[in-house]
Structure formats: structure tokens, C-alpha cells
Amino acid sequence: MKLIRIVAVLMLLCTLAPGLAGSRAYADPGNVLVARDRTEPVVAVDPADPSVVVALSNTDYNRPVNGTLPLGEYRSGNGGRTFTVGNVPIVYPFTTAADPSVAIARDGTVFFSYLGEVPAFCEGGKGAIVVLHSIDHGRSFRSPVIADSSPADDKPTMVVESGKPDHLFVVWDRLYDHRSEVWFTRSRDGGTHFDHPRKLFGSSLDNYGPVPVAGPGGRIYVFWSTFPDQSQHRSTPTRIMMRASSDDGSHFTTARAVVGRFDAIPQISQPGSLRNLTMPAAISDGKGTLWLAWARPTAHFRGGRVNANIEIIRSTDGGRTWSIPVRVNDVTAGDRFMPAITTWPDRSVGIAFYDRRRSPGLLDVYAARVWYRHGIHVSPNMRLNRGTAPINDIYYIAPSSTCFSPGRFFGDYIGVAAQPSGTLCATWADTQLHLPNETDIWFARAVVPRQARP
């Protein structure tokens, strides 16, 4: 049985990932198997040298490294055709790392952040917001810095504002039994020191998945989702909130909803019991325009199944007003979720998302290009994964078996980054190897034309 399994994996790799050998150019979109048995990938491209691609993922919980569970780190110097594999340093006593984030400044400095966890994290032990950087494209690392530490810390993300020195902005949520909060800190010396953390928002609702965005002129924006803590099997009334700063994060405007109430995808999406937590995706095009995307159900069916769209809006006045939402997906049947967005120098936006249009039992990844010209235009969608990824092979977390949310866990997000000429780099987790209880990290590099769909 073991031999049959190995042969099956090798045959599938030959079909899916010719780029692993580095012997031929990409089929578009070619798939590269980056890492086995991991989740939650993120990716960044060096703006000064687009051949340098750096990705991160959650740890492999089945393979400790010297008694620790570090993030996986993957580097490519050939545009993503091949990757070298390493680990991001941990800082004791936080021996488990999760929730990765990566950003690369204009000078090539690579910044990493993650949630550090002590072994007793699920029993109320402390977590930490850990940040570190590399000046040689991830080959070596400077010492990790703890930006915050609290048993309630969760889901850090960051953005870099390139300069001399680089400024770094990190946000995360704190989750309590009957309350949750959004927190913020910044570094103005390239990640060596951080300001004392500040609470941006708190309420009795779930305030989840904060995302920082850096705009021109010292403008900083923080977006997050807010929704009541109720049944995981029903759509929850959700809003997307924002606070903005015009002075590099020294002061922020009052929190307000930029997307009014909508019914989000159930946290356990059917069929298949997919764990699915609503988080916004946001970015600035570098010239002052903000883009914001999310998943919105359009039809509800018996048993918790929904049809859902990926919707996108833009703002040209610092988030005070926003355009009418536009649908990104070019079919409406089935559900889709977890959008990730990036932007090109021509100010168009690349977006990727999970999608079940082909079958409720298969998890696909699609991409599109979005731009504005007398209105928002969207390209035809492009499927990035080349093989089939059965949902039933995703690892299932039973209710109350751990402190983490139940359901089939394949991560809470995917990663995208832009290379020149409309080339989109995407990382995601799926089951194309058809191995029970295993999701793997994949990479695709695809040219997404600036061509409006009919």
C-alpha cells in the first residue's frame, strides 16, 4: 500500500509540477508543489528584483524541528520555478509559530511576522506577536522581536512602508470569552523597535482578521470584520470596519463601517464542513486608491449551503466614500471565499480566491484582473490549480477537540503577489495529491490579461 501511494504521488507530480525540476518554462498557469502537509501560505515578490519570490506557511505539526514547530519559509531566485526550503526562527518560550505574514520593502529587506505560541496556548498560555527581517532575501535572519505578548493575541498581519529606514505596521486581534479587540503597533526603525501597542477597537462582537494597508503620504488604514458570536452553521450578520491615519499611525479616525451589514458565509460551510472565517482583503494601488474585497452570499439553501460572490469596491478619497460593489467571479453558481489581492504598477489589481463552481466536492483556485476605466472592469476568471482537490481529503477538526474552530481546516487565507506585465504569483493549500488528511502548499505564476469579460 505504501509503495502504491508513493507511485501515485510521483505520477501526479509529473503531471502537475514540471517546474519542480527547473528544466522548462512555465505552462501557464503551472503548479509547483512547495511543501507537504501545511496550510495558510503567504507570498511576496521583491519589487527591485521580481525573480525573487519569498513564501511562508504554517508549520508541519507532524514534524517538529528540535522540539519546536516553526513556520516554513520558501525562497526562489528564478521567479518561482523552484524553491529552497527553510524554517523561520522561533523565540523561546514561544515554540510554535502560526499565522504567517510576509512583506518585502523596495530595498529588498524581507519582513516576517507570526503568532508565537507556548505549548500550553490552548489552555490559556501566552501568545506573542513576533516580527523579524532578513537583508539577504531570507537566507539568514536578524533576531526576532516580540512586538506584543498576551494569551488573547491572534491573527497578526503587517504591511511595510518603504523608506530610509523602513516603517512597519502590524495589526492583530485579541479574542476573549465575551469580547474581542483590534490592536496596532508600528516600527519606525526597520523592525528593530516597536511602539507600545494600542487598541484600535473593541466590542462584545467578534472583531476578526484585521488587515493593514499603507497608502502614500503616511496614510495607514486598518480593515477588519465584525460579527456576532453565534451558530457556526448559519450566515452571520457582518460588517467590514475601518480606521484611518493620515500621520503614519500616530492618530486614527473613529472606527466606522465601510461595508454595511451583510450575511457572511457560515463559519462551517456546506457541503463538506469547511472551516471558513470571513476576513476582508485590502490594498492601496500606491497612488491613493484603495481596493477592498470580500465574500458575500447571494442565495441560501437547506443544510447551510450557499451561493456566494467575491465582491470588490474602490475608494479614491481615503475611504470616506466607496464605489458600488462589483462581482469578480464570472459564474454565480457555487460558493467562493478567501479573496487575496495585490496590485500592479499600472494600478490594476490581481485577485485570487477559492471557488467550488465545478463541484461542491472540489476546491479550486481562480484568479482575475480588476481595473478602473470609466467604471470597474473584471477579466475572465482563470483556474490556477491544474489537478482536482477533493474536499473530503482535508483534515477535519472535531468540535471541542481543541481550542481552534472546528471543521475541515485548510487555512484562513491564501497569498498573492504581483510580478511585472500582469503576472500573478499565488500560493494556496489544497489536496491535489489525493492523500487523506493532508493539504499541501502550491504555487502558480500566471499571466492574467487586462481583457474585460463579455
N, C-alpha and C positions, 0 to 999 in steps of 0.2 A: 504493500500500500504506500509506504514512504517513497519507494522508487517511482511509482506511478505519479505521485504528487510532484516530485522534483521534475520529472519529464514534462508534465503538464505546464509547470511554471516556465521552464525553458522554452517550450514551444510558444507560449503566449508572449514571452519577452521578445522572441524573434519577430513576432507579428506586430507588437505594439511599439517597441522602442529601439529602432535601428540606430538612433542617436547615441545609445549607450556605448557603442564601440568607437564612436568618433570617426567613422570611416566614410561617412557620406553626409551630404547636406540634408537639412530638414525636409521631410514630407510635411506639408502644411495642412493641418497642424500636427506635427509629430509629437509623440508622447515619450517622455523619458521617465523611467522608474527611478526616483530619487532615494527613497528609503522605505523599508518594510515596517509594517505594524506600528504606524504612528498616525497622528491627527494634527489638525489646526496649523497648516502651513501658512507662512507669510513670505513675501519676496520683495526684493528691491534691486534696482539697476543703478550702477554708478553713472551719474549724469555726465561725468567727464570722460568715461570710457565705457560705453554701453556693452562691450563684450564681457564686462564683469557683472555677474549676477550672484546675489547672496540670498539664500533662503534659510528659514528656521522652521522647526516643527516641535511639537510636544515630544517628551521623552518616550522611549520604548520601555514601558513599565515591566516588561518581562526580562529585560537585560540590564540590570544595574551596572554602573561603572564605579568600581572601588567603593561599593556600598552607597552610591548616590545615584540619582536619576536626573541627569542634566538634559537640557534642550539639545536636539540635533541641529547642527549647523552645516550648510552645504554651500560650497563655493564653486563657481565656474568662471574660467577665464576665456571661454570660447562662445559666449553668448547663450549658454545653456545646453550645448550639445552633450557635455559631460560635466559631472560634479565630483569634487572631492568631499569626503565626509569627515566631520569632526564633532566636538562637543563644546558647548558654551560653558565657561567656568561657573561653578556654584560658589556660594559664600556660606560658610557654616554659621549657625546650625540649620540653615535652610537647604536641606539636602535633596529636595525635589523641586524641579522647575516646571512651570506650565505657563500657558497664555503668552506666547512669544509675540514680539513686535520688533520690526527692523526698519531702519531708515538710513540713507546714505546722503551726506552733505555734498555740496558742489566740489569740495576739495578731496573727495574720496574717503573721508572718515566714515566708518560704518558704526552706527549706534544700535545697541540691542537693549531691549527691556523684557522683563518677565516677572511672573509671580513666583517668589520663592516660598516653599512650604517646609515646615518642620515635620518630622514623622507623625506627630500627633495632630496634624492640621484638622482632620475631620472631627477630632474630639475637642476642638476649641483652641488648639495650639496656634501660635503666631504664624502669620504670613508676612511677606516683605515685598515691596516694590524694588526690584533690583535693576540697575542700569550699568552698562559698561560699553566700551567702544574699542575699535581696532583701527590702527592707522595703516595697516597693510592688507586691506581687503579681507579681513577675517582670518588671516594666517596665525596671528597672535593677538592677545587681548590685554588691555590695561585692566587694572584691578577693579573688581565690581564695587559699585557704590550703592548703599541702601538708601533709597530716597524716602521710604516710609516703612513702618512696621506696625501691623495691627492684626489681631485674629480675624477681623472682618474684611480685610483687603481682598480684592478680586478684580480680574479683568483689566490689567493695565494696558494702555496703548500710548503711543507717543508720536510726535512729529518734530522734525528738525527745521530750524530757520538758519540757513547758511550765512556765515559771516566770519569775521575775524575778531573774537572767536565765534564758533557756532553756538546758537541758543537751542536749548532742548526743552520741550514741553511734554509733560506726562500727566495723564488723567487715569483714574480708576474709580471703581465703586467700592463702597463698604456695605456689606449685607448683614443686617441684624435680624432678629426674630420677627419684629413687627415694624421695621423701619429700614430704609436704605438711603445712601448718600452718594454724591458725586464729589470727588476730590481732585485737586490740581496742585502741581508743583512745577518749577522751572529751574533750569540751569543756564546761567549766562557766561559760563567759562568752559564750554565744551564738554559738559558732563562730569566735571571734577567735583563740584559742589552744587547742592540744590537748596532752594529757598525752603523755609518752613512750610509744610503742606497746608493748603487752605480748602475748606469745604465750600463747594460751589452751590450745592443744593441738597436738600434732604426732605423726606416726607414719609408718610406711612405706606405709600405705594412702593412698588419695585422700580427703582431708578437704575437702569441697566445699560451696559455696553457703551460707555462714553467714548467719543472719538474726538481728538483734537485736530484742528486744521489751522495751518499758518498761511495767512494772506500777505500781500505786500504792505509796506509801511508800518510794520509792527502790529498788524491786526491778527488776533488769535480768536478762534471760535471753538466752542465745545458743544457737541450734539450728543443726545442720549435718548433712550426710550423710557417712557414711564407708563406703568400699567398696574392694575390691582393684582394682588396675590390671591388667585382663585383657582378653579379647576384647571388642571393641565390639559384636559381633553376638549376644552371649549375655546373658541375665539375670545380673546380678552380685549376690552376697550383700551386702546393705546393712543398715546400722543408722542410726537418727537419734539423734544425741548432743545433750547439753545441759550447759551450765554456768550457774549462777545466782549472782546477787549480791543481798544484802539491804541494801547500803550504797552504792548509787548507783555501782557499778562499782569500788569500791576493792578489794574482795576477792571471789573467786568460789569456789563449792564445787567439789569434784572432778568432773571430767567423767564422765558416765555415759550409758548408752543408755536413752532413754525409749521408743523403738520397737525391739524386738528384731529379730533377723535376718529379713529377707525378701528375696525375689528381685526386684530392681528391673527396670524396663523397660530393654531393651537400649539402649545409647547410640546405636546406629543402628537405629531402629525400622522394621520392615517391615509392609506393603509401602511402598515409596516412599523408603527410606533417609533417614528423618527424623532429624536430629541431636536428641538428647533426653537431657539430663543431669538426673539426679534431684536435686531440691532440695526441702527442706521449705518449707511456708508456715505462719507462726505469727503469733498476735496475742493481746493481752490485751483483755478487754472493759472495762477501766478500773476494774473493781470487784474484781479479784483472780483472775478465772477466765481460764485460758489455753486457747487452742484451737490445735490442730496438725493439718495436713492434708498428705497426700502421695498419690502414685500407687502402687498395688500390683497387679501382675499376678495374675490368677486362673486363667488357662489358657495353656498354651504350645503352639504349633503349629509344624509344619515350616517352615523358612525364616526363623525368627526372629520370626514374628508372634505376638502375644499378645492376649488379652483382659485388660483392666485396669480396676480401680475407683479412684475417688477416695475415700479413707477419711479420717475425721475423728475426733479424740478431744478430751477436755477434762480439765482438772485444776483443782481448787479449793483445792489445798494447796501452791501454789508449784512444781508439777512433781514432787513426790515420788511421787504416785500418779496414775494416769490411768484414764479410763473405757475400756470395751471399744470398739474401732473400729466406726463406723457408716458404711455405704456412702452416698455423696452422690448418685451417678448413679442414675437411675430405670430404666435398662435395663442389662443386663450384657453384651450383645454389643458387640464392638469394643473399641478401646483409648481411653484418655483420659489426659491428663497436664498438667503445669504448673499446678497449682491456685494461685490467688491469693485471699486472704481479707481482709475488712475487718469492722468491727463498727458497729452502730447504737446509739443511746442506750438502747434497750430491752434491750440486751445480746445480741440475736440477731446472727448472723454472716451476711454475704454472701460467697458464694464463686463464682468463675468458673473455667473450665478449658477447654482444647482437648478436642475429642471427635470420634471418627470413627464414631459409631453409624450414620449414614445411609449411609456408603460408605467403604471403605478408601482411596478415591482423593480424598476431600474432607475438608478441615479446617474444622470448625465450632467455635463457642464457645458453651458453655452456662453458665447461672447457676442458683443455687439459694439458698434461705434456710435457715439452720440455727438451732435454738434448743433450749433445755432446759426441759422441764416434766415432771417425773417420768420423765425419760429424754430422749434426744436425738431431736428430730424434724426432718425434712427436707421442704421443699416440693417440688412437682413441678418438674422442670427446665425452663428457658426458653431457647430458642435465641436468641442475641443477634445473630449475623450474618444479614443478610437475603438476601444473594446466595450463590452457590456459589463455593467457593475451592479450585480444583484443586491437589493436591499437586505435580503434575508441573511447575507453573509456578514453584515455589520454587527459588531459586538453589542449585546443587549445588557443594559444596567437595570437590574430588577428594582422595583420601588422599595425604599427603606433599606437597601443593601449597603449604601454608602451615603456620605453627605452630599454627593453630587446628584444632579437631576436625573431621573430615570429615563429610559428609552434607549433606542439604538443610537450609540454615540459615535459620530464621525467628525466631531469638532463643531465649533460655533461659528467658524468663518473660513474663508479661503483668501488667497492672496493674488494681487495683480500688480504689474509694474510696466512702464512704457519704455520701449526702445524706439529709435528714430523711424520715420517713414511708415507710421501706423502699425508697427509690430507690437503685439501684446504678449507679455510674459505672464503666465498664470500657473499657480500651484493649487492643488486641491487633494483631498483624500477620498479614495473610493476602493471598490472591491474587484477591480478588473482581473486580479489573479484568481478569483473564484475560490478563495480559501476561507473556511468558516471562521468567524470571529476575528477577521483581520482586515483592517483598512490600511492602505499604503499611500505614500506621497508621490504624486505625479507632477510633471512639469510639461508645459506646452508653450511653444513660441509660434505665434500665428499672425499673419498679416491680415488686418481687418480693414477692408476697403472703405473709403469715405464715399459710399454709394447708398443713396436713400432707397429704402424698400418701397415697393409699389404701394 
